[in-house]
Amino acid sequence: MRATAQAAEADHSSHVLLAQALASTAEAHTAANGTRLVATAEATTVRWSAANSGLPKTATDLRGVSEVVIPSGTTVILDMDPPSLPALTIKGALVFEDRRDVKLSARNILLTGRLEIGSAAAPFTHQATITLTGLRTNTDTTVDNDGISRGFNVVGGSLLLYGQFTGPTWTQLNQHLPSYTRTATLKNGVSWRKGDQLIFAPTDFYQQATTEQVTLAQNASGTNITLGSGLKTARWGRLQYLTDQGMSLQPQSSFAPPSTPFPTVLDSRAEVGNLSRRIVIQGANDDAWNHHGFGAHMLIMGLDSKVVVDGVEFRRVGQAGKLARYPIHWHLLSYDINTGLQRGDATGHVIRNSAIWDSAQRCIVIHSTNGVQVRNNICYNIKGHAIFLEDATERRNVISDNLVLKVRSPNADKLLKVHEGSQVYEAGPSAVWMTNPDNTLTNNHTGDALGNGLWLAFPERTLGLSRKVALYPRFIKLKQIEGNVSHSTGGPGQLMDLTPQDDNNARPEASPGTLVSTAYNPMGDSKPCYDGNGNFWDYCGRQTTFTVKGSTIYKTGIVGATGAYRNHTGKPNYQEWVTADNAGTYFAGAVTNGVIQRVLLVGHSLNVGKGYPSRVTPPVGLATYHSAVDMKNNVFVNFPFKKDTPSGAFMTDDYYLRPLEKGTIRNNGNRMINSHPGYRSLPPMLQAVHNRAENWVLSGALWDPYGYWGPKNYYVVHNVPFLTSGRRCVALDGSTAGDGLNGSACEGPYYGVSSFQTDVDSSRFTFSAAMRVERQNEAGDTLIDVWNIDDGYDKWVDSQGVTQNCDFRNPPPDGYACSWKLGWMRHFAVVPKGRYALRFPTHARQPRFVTFDVDNAYRTTDEFVIAIPFDGRFTAAGYIIAGRRFNREYPLLDAANNPDSTDATPTATRYFVHANSLNEVMADRTGKLVWQDRGSNLLWIRYTGSVYSAQAQAKESPRSEAGLNYASSVFVYPQGACAGMDRSQFDACLASIQAM
């Protein structure tokens, strides 16, 4: 047997049990331990009980026997309870007779022929129980065993199991169920039997309540059932309806949503499932199970196999900490792992109307197999991910109408993957783990999971044994995800982020599965794009929109206040969701070009339960990731304002890319009922206590075109004179009084100044130097306010000259600064006709090269004055160029070939001309004059609008960032610098300036 296992390991892994390897292992075991008892009969069909069957009738018949074989060409009718068998090999056929209850026990079963219990036309009506009793093997700490003991291995055979079950498999309550009450009212009529094992899902937050299992006290026919004992915790059992006043137990027919179709019903009624079936496959209830989690497992191999499991109960299943030893496991049917070529789909393979519970290792595993149907099943009390698609090659599978409850992490010494552990932020053992988007995932209910209800983890490449399959999951189009319900989870109810990668090249299938945050960016042809260096490129123009529709998520995110949904994606379309009673921010993540529309968000519903968790941040509806997601035609109910903390409908602490945010124009049609639009989050330097390890800013001015916070078209700003002085403003807070606790809404426009780069800190996109911006009155003789941002580098040097890593938990002392995140987010908003002086106080010397961008100052009436630091020993030259953020140096390096130089209506590039005094600049209306104050190392610029490229602007969508902001760049450098250099020599140009 050891030789066989070693041979299998040479073929990638000792757990790849191909048919011949498994059969030869069994034969070796028989040869070493006893004889083979082969069924013999004169006819091709024989009853087990027949004297001439050659099959054991009593334990005495098994003395010295280590394997019972039903040979090819022989059909055995199981009409009795045989003695507990050693190994059972079915090469012919074994058919359970439906005249009595039947029990079959064996150490293990190898099926290369056919096993039938019932049929589609005549499901099995009695009780059939298969118990696998093999001894626990491999007591060491490795992740493999021989796969035989307590194994039900289907190798090219046919397993056809049809148990009569009038059902339904699961339903929901239709009335509240108080604790310790024995009578429950259900949504659907049932036909269940006395003694059936029922489970009731929690309707509260994770750990406030858990799934409870009880016995049905009497036969049930209809919607009312009687339990053997009441539940310890009450369950919610009523629908809630959206009305003009909020949520109600009665519908309002006149309610008009902002757009249709729109979900107006919140269904958080507890699910009720029935675990009992007439066909049972189970592991022995012994020490190996109770203390080591060594249960039965089913392994299906070979595309020529056929498996239909309908109305079957699996219990005491899965083998803790062992690869490929799961309750039911389709293993490598669709691909040749040696070549990566596809063999075909497992058409006709299905598990439905079944229940898998008490599993020591996962529930339903589909491994490098396509086309399996998983419909209307229950997974309950599962260790590790429950429904698990393993290698990211799995496609065209259907996972629909299943109920998954009580999913927990295995013990640390039994973990197969790190993402099934209890310490994964925002995640952990989840009800569904799906690694390839080309699958159908519809109408599943998931809850009571430590991790997530759905974890959609689409990696860049295929994994494990299937790593040679040439698929790139994160670029494959999404098939269908619709109508799924997730609740009572530790992490967010649903997650589309944190993807696995192989980190064990020698044995990738045994990789712990390190997680990386990788964006799901589906392409129209499901194939990746590449840049000029052969690396994956997400923005090649082939991106396609994907839709996730009709999710319901409630009572989730209690671990870390992670809300309802987290994602890292491109071009998502989330529509017609219902979310309620979640902890923290409901929707959040890193997204590009997304939309959330026609979604019902309920901060606090009528389902109070045990209440909102203490020490958890208040609920917030949506985070937009700096306007990367359009939020339109949504309804927010019961999101109140809370002082000094994110709260309300909209999160504002992720507006940090730009000093001025106008993407809010895309957030139209939202309605708020008993809700505040949102707390105006403060950047660290404006907070009451400033952590010296946090130095970044948020957008100074948020455009409010629809009047969610204040008057329409005003800007919501921080309540500081730098932004409010001289403006017409309305103070904001959570009430009508307006005391400024939530900033101010001020009349616009505002302009933005950002994207700095100097020769001292030449980081093009990560400029992190300290900035001090003085706002002065028009005459320059009064300081109005200072916008001060300390160094944002991720390291700092202490008084002993030792470099320290930035850590918000151990910030540097006064006089030092750093930023553990977002340190390059430094910019400021300015007002029309404002006057400003900029300094970089921690620069080692005065800069000789300064460039930055200006937003929203494109009209002829737009103007402001700004002094920028510039080394007075050099004569400054420069220009303003329209819309050229990413190649703003072109006019310096290759002016003759500058494509914008011919666009003179209006001028796209404006070159500076030196004035003789600051007064001359202040009086200028052309925007060309600058004055260099050499003694103060300042260059004064009167920025005047009308610098933009009509040709470039015409190409932009009016509601895109470029279309809204009309960006331009200011570029200042020493006169005569970089002469003769072309646009490919910017680094050399910069080096020559630094060397001056």
N, C-alpha and C positions, 0 to 999 in steps of 0.2 A: 504493500500500500504506500509506503514512503517513496518507493521508486516512481510510482505513478504520480504522486503529488509533485515530485521534483520535475518530472517531465512536463507536467502542466505548467509549472512556474516558468519553465523555459519558453513556453508559449504565452508570455506576458504576465501570467499570474497563476498561482496555484488555486485561485478560486474560479478560473475559467474552466468549468467542468463541461467539456464537450462530451458528446454522447459516448464515444468509445472510451474516453478516459474514465468516465463515471462507471460505465459497465464493467470495465476491467478492474477497477478498484473494488467493486462489489464482488466480483468473481474471486479476486485475491483474498478478500475477507472471508468468503465462504470456504475457500480451500484451506485457509489457516485455522478456521474455527469450527468447521463441521461440514455436514453434507447438505446437498441441495435436494429439496423435495419437490418433484415436478408433477403437476396435475396430469393424470392419465385417464383416458376414457375411450370407449369404443366409438362414441359419437363425438361430433365436433362441438356439441353443446351439452353441458353437464351441470347438474345441480351440485352445489358444494356439499350438501348433506348426503349425496348419493354414495353408496358403499364403494362404487367403482371410480369415484372421482380422483382418488389418490391424494386428496387434500385432508389436512388434519381436522379431526372432530373434537379431540380432547388434548390436553397438555401432554399426555403420554405419547401422543403421536409425534410430538416435536422433540423428543429426546435425541440429542446429537444433531439436530437440524439447525442450520444457520441461515437458510434461505428457502422460501417457498416461491415456486415459479409457475405461472400460467403461460404455457408455451404458445407460440404463434399458431394460429389455426384453431385454437380452442377457446370457446366461450363458456365462462363459468357463471352460473346464476347463484348469487349469494342469498341463500334462503335460511341461514342460521347465524348464530353468533359463534364464530370460530374461537379457539383459544388465542391468547395473545401471541402473535406471530413474531418470528425474528424478521429478517428482511423479506419484503414481498416484492417480487418482480413480475410485472404484467406485460408480457409480450403478445399475448392474445387479447382476450376481452374479459372484464369482470363487470357484471351487471347486477345491481341490487334489486332484489325482488320486492315489490311494493305490496306485500301482504301482512307485514308485521314490522315492528321496530327491529332494527338491525344494528349491531355494533361490530366494528372491525378495528382491532388493535394490531399494530406492527411497529417494530423498531424504526423502520423506514419503508418507503414505497418508491420503486423505480418503474415509471410508466413509459414504455415504448409502444404499447399497443393501445387499448381502449378501456376506459373506465366510465360507466354510465350509472347515474342515479336519477331516475325520472327522465322525462323528455319534454320538449317544448309543448307537445300536444297533451301530455299527461304528466304534469309535475308530481314529484314524489309526495305522497300524502301521509306516510308514517314518519317515524323518527329514525334517521340514519346518522350514526356517529362514528367518525374515524378518529382514532387516538394514536398519536405517534409517541413511542415510548423509549426511543433509543437512549443510550447512556451519554452523559455529557462527556465530550472528548476535548482534548487540547486544553489542559488546565494552565498552560503558560499564558503570557501576556500578548501573544501575537494576534493579528486580526483575521487569521484564517483557521478553518478546520476542514475536514474532508467533505463536508456538505452532505454526508450520508445520514448521520445520526439525527433522528427526528425530521428527516427530509422527505418531502413529497416531490420527487424530481420527475418532471414531464419532459422527455427527450424525444421529440418527434412523434409523440403519441397524441391521443385524443382524450381529453378530459371533459365530460359532458355532465354537468350537475344542474338539475332543475328541481328545486324544492318548492312545494306549494306554499305560497304566502299571499294571502288576500290583502294584507297590508292596511294602510300604506306603510312604507318603510319608515317615514317620519312625517310629522305634521307640526303644527304650532298650537299654542293655547289660543282660545278665543275669549277668555275671561281671565281676570287676575287670579292667581293662585296664592293665597296667603300661606304663610309658613304653618306647618303641622296640620294642613287640611288634606283630607284623604280623597276628596272628590274634585276632579278637574274637568273643565269643559274645553273641547278641542275645536280647531278650525274645520277639520274634515272628519267625516264619519270613518270609523275604524272597524276592523274585524280582527280583534286580537284575542289571544287565549289566556285563560287564567294561568298564572305562574310566569308569564312572559316578563323578561327583564326590560325595564324602560329607563330611559335617561331624559333628564330635564336640563336644558341649557340654562346658564345664568343670564340674567338681564341687567347685571350691574357691572362695575369695573372689575378687571382682573384682580383676584385675591379677595375682593369684597364678598364674592360668592363663587362657587365652583359648580361644575356639572354634578348632579346627584343621580344615583342609580337606585331605583326602587322596583318592587315586584307588583305586577298587576294582580289585584285581589280576586277578581272574577272575570269571566268572559265579558268582552266588551263588543257591542254592536251598535254603533252610533257615535255621537259626539261627546257623550259623558262616560267617564271611566272612574273606577274606584281603585285606589292604591292601597297596598298593604300597610304603608306608613306614610305620613306626611313629610314634606320637604323641610329641611332646617331653615332655608331662606326663601322668602317670598319671591314670586316670579311675576313680571309684568305680562298682561295678556290682552291689551286693547290697542286698537289702531288710534293714531292721532292725526288730526286733519289740520291743514293750514287754513287759517282764516285771517281777516283783516286785523283782528286783535291778537293774533298769535296762534299757538297750538291749542286745539280743542278736541274733546272726545266726540264732538258732533260736527259733521261736515257743513260747510257754508257754500251752498250752490252758487252764490253770487260772487264768490271770490274770483278776481281776475289776475292771473299771474302776469309778469312782465312780458312773457313770450310763451308760445306753445310749440311743441308739447312740453309740459312742465309737471314734475312730480309734486303732488300736493298731499300725499299720505306718508306718514312715518310709521313703518311697521317694525316695532321692536319687541314683538311678542316672542316669548320663549319657544324654542324648538323642543319637540318631544319625539324621541326616537325609540324604536323597538329593536332590541338586539337579538331576539330569539328567532331561530329558524328550525325547520324540520331536518335540514342537513347540517351537521356540525363537523368541522375539522379542528382538532385541538391537540395541544401537547399535554403530556402527562402532568398531573397536579402533584408534584413531588419536590424533593429538596433541590434538584437541579433547576426547577422553575422558580420556586419560592425564594431561593437564596442566590441564584446565579443568572436568572433571566434566560434560561435555556429552554426555549419553546420550539414548537413545530415551525417549519418553513416550507414554502412551495417555490420551486425554481422551474421556470418554463423555458425550454431551449429548442431551437430548430424551427425554421420557417415552415416546415412540413407538419408541425404540431397544430392542434386545434384545441382551444380552451374556451369553454362557455361555462361561467360560474353564475348561476341565477338562483337567488334565494338560499344562500349558504351563510352559515355563521362560522367565523374563525375566532378562536379564543386561546389564550395562553400560547401565543405565537411570537415569532421573531427570536433571534438569538443575540443577546446583548453583546455589543462590541465586535461582532463578526461580520465581515464583508459578505454580501450576497445572501445573507440568511434572514430573509424578510418574510412576512406572512404570505404575500403573493408577489411574484417577481418575474416580469418578462425580461429575459436576459439575452441581449445581443442577437435578436432575431433578424434585424433588418440590414445589418452591415457586416462586411468582411473586415474585421479589425486589422488584418495583416495588410490589406491593400487600401482600405478606406472606401471601397466601392459598395454601392447599395445592392442588397439582395432583393428587396421588395417589402411590401407592407404586410403586417400581420392581420390581414382582413378577416373578419369573423371572430376575432378574439375579443371577449367581453367579460366584464364582471359587473353585475347589476343586482339590485334589490338585495344586497348582501350586507352583512355586518361583521366588521373586524374590530375586536376589542381586546384590551389587555395585551398589548404588544410591547415587547422589550426592545424592538428595533424596527421603527417605521411601520407603515401600513400597506400601501400599494406602491410598488416600485416599477417604473417603466424605464428600462435601460437599453439605450441604443436600439429601440424598437419603435416602429411607426404603425399607426392605424388601429391602436387598441381603443376600445370604448370602455369608459369607467362611468357608469350611470346609476344614480339613485342608490348609493351605498352609504353606510355609516362607518366612520372610523372614530373610535372612542378609546381614550386612555392609552395614548401612544407615546413612546419615547423616541425622540428625534422627529425630523420632518415626517408628516403623515403620507400625503400623496406626493411622490418624489420622482421627478424626471431627471435622470442622473448625469448624462454626459453631454447635454446640449445638442445632441443629434436627433432627439426624439421629435417627430413631426406628425401632423395629421392625426393626432390622438384627440379623443373627445372626453372631456371631464365635465360632467354635467349633473346637476341636481343632487349632489352629494352633501352629506352632513358630516362635518368633522369637529369633534369636541374633545377638550382636555388633552392638549399636546404639551409635553414637558421635555426637558433636557435629560438625556441619559446621565448617569454618573460620570464624573470626569474621566475615570479610567475606561469607560466604555464608549467614549466619543469617537465616531468615525470621521466627522467633519467639524471643524471649529465653528462653523455657522450653525450647528445644532446645539451649541453650548449656551450657558445662561449668562455669559458676560458680553454678548454682542450688542453694541449700542444700536438702537432702533430695530433690532431684529432678534433672531434666535430660532428655536425650533418652531416651525410654522405648519399650518394646516396643509398648504399647497406650496411646493417648491418647484417652480417651472423655469427651465433654463433655455428653452427655445420658443420663440414667439409664434411659430407656425403650428399652433394647437388651438383647440376650441375649449374655452373655459367659461361655462355659463351656468347661472342659477344655483351655484353652490352656496351653502350656508356654513360658515366657519366661525368658531369662537372658542373662548377659554383656552387660548394658546399663549404660552410664555412669549413667543415671538410675534409673528404676524398671522393674519388669516391667509392672505395671498402674498407670497414673496416671489416677485418676477425678476429673476436674476439672469440676464442675458449676457454671457461673456463674449469676448472678442473671438475666441477660438473654441473648438470642441475640446472635450476634456477626457481624462482617464484613458481607458482602453480604446476609446474611439478618437483619439487625437489625430489619427491619419485621415479622418473624414473631412473633406474640404468644404466645410460650412463655417460661416462667420455670423453667429447668432445675433449679435447686436446690430447687424445691418439687415436682418431678414424681416420682411413685412409681417405685421401682426395679423393673425387669422381672426379670432373673435374672442373678446373678453366682455361679457355683458351680464348684468343682472345678478352679480355676486354680492353676498351679504357677509360682512365680517363684524364681529363685536367681541367685547370682553377680552381683548388681547393686551398683553403687556406692552408691546410696541405698537406702532401705527397699524391700523387694521389691514392696510394694503401697502406694499412697498415695491417700487420699481427702481432699485439701486442696489449697490453692493453686490458685485458679481464675483464668482469664484475663479481662481486660476490654479493650474497645476503647479505645485512646488516640490514635487518629488519625481524627477525625470526617470529614475530607475524603475519606480513603480507608481506611475501616475494615478492608478486607480486607488492607491492607498494614500494619496496626497491629503493633507489635512484641509486643503481647500481655502487657502488664504484669500481674503476678500479685498477687492479694489473697487473704488467708485468710478465706474465707467458709464458714459452716457449711452442710452439706447437711442440710436439714430437710424431708423429703417430707411432703406433705399428702395426706389421704385422697382429695381430688378433684384433686390435682396442680396446684392453683392457690394463689397466695400469699394470705396474710392481710395486712390493712393496719391500722395504728393510726389514731387520730383525726386525725392530720396527713397521712394518705395515704402513710406510709412502710411498707415491708415489716415485718411483725411475725411472729416465729417461734413465739410461744407463745399462739396463739388457741384451742387445744383441738382443732384439726383435724390435728395431727401424727399420722403413722402410723409404725409400726415397719417397718423394712426388714431383710432378712436377707442376709448374705453367708456362704456355706456351703462347707466342704470345701476351703479354700485350703491349699496346701503351700508353705512359704517356707523356704529354707535358704541359708546362706552369703551373707547380704545385709547392707547397711548399713555397709560398711567406711568409706565417706566420711562422717566426722562421727559415727561410732557411732550410726547412725540406726535400727538394728534391722530388724525384719521388716515392721512396719506402722505408718503414721502416719495419723491421721484427725482431722477437724473436722466433727462430725456430731451429729444429734439422733436418739435412739431406735434405735440400731443393735443388731442381734442377730447376733453373730459366733459361729458354732457349727461344731464338728467340724473345726477347722483342725489342721494339723500344722506346727510351726515348730521349726527346729533350727539350731544352729551360727551364729546371727546375731550381729552385732557391736553391743553396747550393749543398750538396752531393747527388747524384742521388740514389745510393743504400747504405744503412747503417743499422746497428742493431747488436744485439747479436745472433750469429749463431754458430752451431757446424756442421762440416762435410758437408758444402754446396758447391754448384757450380753455377757459373754464366757463361753461355756459349752461343756463337753465338748471342750476343746482339749488337745492334747498339745504340751508345750513341753519341748524338749531343749536344755540349755545347751551340752553338749559330747557329740556322738554318737561312734560308732565311726569315722566318716569324718573322720579327723584331717587328712588331706591335708598341706598345708604348715604347718599349725598356726594357732592363733588369732593374729591380727595383733598385733604389738608396738605399744605406745603407744596402744592402744585400750582404753577402759574395759571392765570385765568384763561378761559377759552378765547381764541382769536379765529376769525373765519378763514381769511386767505392771506397768504404771502405771495407776492408777485415776482420775486427775484428780479428786482429793478426793472419792472415792466416787461419782462421777458414772457409773461403770461397775460393775455387779455382776459379780463373778468367781466362778463356781461350777462345781463338778464338773470341775475341770481337773486334769491330772497334770503335775508338774514333775519333770524328771529332770536330775541333774547341774548344779545351780545352787549352787556353793559360796559360802561367806561369804568376803569379803575385807575386811580391816580398813580403815576410814577411806575407803571408797568405795562407792557404790551397787553392790550385788551381791545374789545370792540370788533367790528366787522373786518377791518383791514390792518394787517401788520405793516408798519412803516420802517422797521429797522433793517430791511434789506434793500432800501433805496440808498445805495452808497457809491455806485459807479460814476454818477454825474452830479455836479453841483446844482443842476436845475433838472427837474423831472417833469417831462410833458407827456410821457407814455400813458399817463392816466386818462388821456382822451379816449383810449380804447376800452375803458371800464364803464361802459354805458349801460343804462337800463337796470341798474341794481336797485333793489327796494329793501328798506330796513324797517322792521317791525320791532318795537321795543329794543332798539339797538342803537349803539353809538358807532359812528364811522371808524373810529380807531384812535388809540393813543399815539401822539406824535413823539416817537422815540427820540431821545437825545444822544448825540455823539458823546464819547467818554469825557472830553474836556469840558462839556457843559453839565455833566452830572454832579450831584451834590458831593459825591466822593469820587475822585478821579484816580483810578488805578494806573500807576505809572508804567505798567506793561500793556496799556491799551491806548493807542494813539492813532485814531482814524476818524473820519468824519462821515456824516450822512448827508444826503442831498439837503441843501439849505432851503430850497423852495420847491414845494410840490404843487403843481398846477391842479386846481379843483374845478374842472370845466362844468361839472354837473351839480355843483353846490352840495356835495355830501357833508362837508364840514362847515362851510360858511356860504357867503354869496357866490353865485356862479361866476366862474372865470377868475376868481381870486386865487392867490397862492397861499398854501399853508406853510408857515415858516416857524422857526424857533423864535421864541419870544425874547429876543435880544436886540439892542439898538443897532447892531451891525446890519440887521435885516429889516428892522421895523421903522427906524428913524426916518421921518419925512414921508412915510407912506400912509395911505388911508387904510386902517387896519381894524379888525374886529377880534377881540380877545376870545379864545376858545377854551372850553373845558367840557366836562361831561354834563353840564346843566345849561340852562338858559341864561344864567347870570353872567358868565363870561369873565373869569378872573385870570385868564392867561395860563392856567395850569397845563393846558394842552396846546400851547403855542398860540399863534395868531393867524388869522386869515387876512392877507393884505392884497390890495389892488396891484396888478402887474403893470408892465411886464417886469420880469427879473432876467438877468443874464448869468451865464455860468463861465467860470474861469477854471481850467483843469489841464490835465495831461502835460505836466511839467517835465522838462529835461534840461539839464545844464552840463557844462563840461566838468563840473565837480562831481555831480551824480548824474552820469550819462545813461542810467537805466531808462530805456525807452518807455517801458510799460510798468515799471516797478519803482518809480521815483519815490523815495521814502524820507527825504530830508525834512528837517523842521521848517515850518513856515510861520511867519508873523505878518499878518495883514492889518494895517491900520486903516480904518475908515475916518476920513477927515471931512470937515465941512468944506463948502465950495471954495472958500478963501484959503484953506489950508492952515488956519491958525487955531483950530479947535479939534481935539481928538474926540470922535464920537464913540468909537468902540474898537476893540481889537479881536481879530479872529486868529487864535493862536493854536497851532498844531505842533506838538513835540515830535522828536525823531520817531520814525516808525520802523526802524530796522529790527530784524529778529535777533540781534545780538547787541550787547552794550559792553563798554569797557569800564571797569571799576577804578577806584582811586589808586589801586596798586598796579594798574595797567593790565589786569587779567580780563580776557574776554569771557563774558557770561552769556549763556543762552537766555532768551527772553521767556519768562514764565509768569503768567498772570497770578499764579498761586504764591509766587515769591517775587513781587515786583521790585525794581531797583529803588534805591532811596531818593529823596528829593535832590534835584540837581542832575538826575540821570533819567533817561527815558528809552523805551523800546516799544515794540508791539508784537504780541505773540500771533496776531493774525491781521490781515487787511491793512498792513502798514503803508501800503502804496495808495490807499484811498485818501487823498488829500487834495482839496479843491475848495472853492468858495463861490457863493452867489453874490452878485452885485446889483445895484439898482440904477435906473436911468439917472444920468447926470451926477452920479456918485463920484467921489474922489478917494483913491486908495493908494497906499504905499506898501509894496511887498518886500520882505527881506527873508533870507535864508540864514538864520542866526547861527547855525552850527556848521555851516560851510567853512572849510579850512581857509578859504580865501574868497575874494569877490569873483563871481563867475564872469567869464568872457564870452559865454555862449548861453543864451536862454531862449527856450521856445515853449509855447503853451497854446491851448485851444480856447476859443470863445464860442459859446452857444447862444443862439436866439437873439443876437444883436445884428440883424441883417437889414432892418428897415432904415430908411434915410433919417428917421427921427431917433434912432437908437444911438446912444453915446454914453461914455463914461471915461474918466481919466484914471490912469494907473501909472505908477512909477515902479519900475522893475530894477533889481540890482544888476549893475554892470561895472566891470573894472574900469575906473576912470582913466587909467593909463593908455587905454586903447579907444580909438574912435569907433563908435557903434555904427553899424549899418544893419539894414533889415527890411522886412516887408510883412504884409498880411496877405495870406493866400486863402482862397475859399475852398472848403470841403476837402482838404488834403491832409487829414490827420496822419496817415500812415506813410506819406512820402512828401512831407512838407518841406524837405530840404531841396527839392528839385530846382526851384528858381535860383538857389545859390550855386548849385553844382552844374546845372545845365540849362541856364536861362533861355538859350536860343531855341532849345527843343521842348520847352515847357508847353504842354498841350493847352494849358489854360491861357497862355499869353495872347492867343488870338481871339479869346472870348471877351470882347470889350463892351458887351451890352447886358448888364453893367460890368465894370472892371472886376476880373477875378483875382488879380494880383495887384496890390498897391505897395509901391516901394516908398520907404521913408526918406524924408528930406529934413536936414537939420535946421532948426530955428535958432534965433539969437537969444531967446529968453523963454522962460516958462509962460509968461503972460502972452507971448506970441502964440504959443501952443494952445493956451486956454481960449484964445480968441479964434483959432482956426476952425473952419467947418468942413475942410476937405478930408481930414483924417490922415493927411500925409506928414504933417509937421511933428517932429520930436525934438526934445531938448535934453541935452546931456549935462547933468550936474556932476562934473568930474570930481569935485571935492567930496561930495556925498556918495559917490559911486552909484548914482541912480540915472536911469533913462526914463524921461517922462513922455507918455504916449496918450494922446487924446483919441481913444478908439471911437470911430464913427462908422455907422452901419453902411449898407449898400455894397459890401464886399461879398459877392457870392457868384458862383458860376451858374448861369441860367441853363447852360447845356447839361451840366451835371445834376442840377436840382430837378430838371424835368424828368430825369430817369428814376427819381425816388418816389416811392409811395407816399402820399400826403400824410399818412398816419405812422410812417416808419420813423425811427429815431432821426435819420438823416433828413427826412422830409419835414419833421417838426422843428428841428433845432438849427438848420442852416449853419452848420459849424464852419468856422474858419480858424486859421492858425496864425499866431504871431511868431516871427522868427528873427532873432537878433544875434549878430556875430561881429567880430572885429573887421573893420573895413579892409578889403584886400585879401582876406583869408581864403584859403582853398582855391586860389586862382589856377585855372587850367585843369582842375579835377572834374570828373564826370559823375553822374548819379550813382555809379557802382562803387564810388570811393568815399562814401560818407564816413566810414570808420577812420580812414586815413585823414580825412578833413578834420574830424574831431580830435584825433591825436595831435595834429599840427597845432590846433588851437590850444590844447592843453600844454603843449611844449613852449608856447610863446613866453 
